[in-house]
């Protein structure tokens, strides 16, 4: 098993990034990760004024996947997510969907024990470990690790958890896979601009899929097939995600466009991953049992 340490990070996804590891298709890799604030908040007394915002959303990597060529698909199976025993959640003025109401910043350091995160003396929340940032290099230019797009990135989808497989496009030779921004707890929307941000490690199995064309990004697990899309306009993100599910059903499963539309309308749930990044992310979930 190969490992990438958490000091090997990038803040943009780009073909200009130098690989820190080379791995074959079928390899298992451990990505050690910093939290989304790069470990800058050590206690509730830490002030926002001292934060270096240029160090937000680090992604560990990138890893060059041998044999991955443009037009291929990179399959990333999330085998295991290990997290620290505490995390931080923040909110504040100008941040997220309620930032116009809030005055000043606030944060909580939340202990994590026995599968629960302690919000207060009266409220504890069950953890749902997930990967916020997972992506590959775009074909051209660079994209901040804080921005989701066709390459993956900061999709903040709570379904990217243990047992899920993320499918991403290979845009350049080697793909250059990177990931980070683990959350111990996060709800759909991430409306306050923060989940329970934690450091940790993600164990994945990577495979190069050749000769297949899918509407990416996609996620699969034991229960659902999901299409995702990101756009500055949430309505357009939803339209793209649903059109991608239609494309999957027509091209991969042989449905007519009309049947695909009716099936999605009857059984496909439209969900919101996050609404606080420069591009908002939507997903469409369809039960796998309907497609077997």
Buried (B, 14 or more C-beta within 10 A) or exposed (E): EEEBBBEBBBBBBBBEBEBBBEBEBEBBBBBBBBBBBBBBBEEEEBEBEEBEEEBBBBBBBBBBBEBBEEEBBBBBBBBBBBBBEBBBBBBBBEBBEEBEEBEEBBBBBBEBEEEBBBBEEEEBBEBBBBBBBBBBBBEEEBBBBBBBBBBBBBBBBBBBBBEBBBBBBBBBBBBBBBBBBBBBBBBBBBBBBBBBBBBBBBBBBBBBBEEEEBBBBBBBBEBBBBBBBBBEEBEBBBBBBBBBBBBBBBEBBEBEEEBBBEBBEEEBEBBBBBBBBEBBBBBBBBEEEEBE
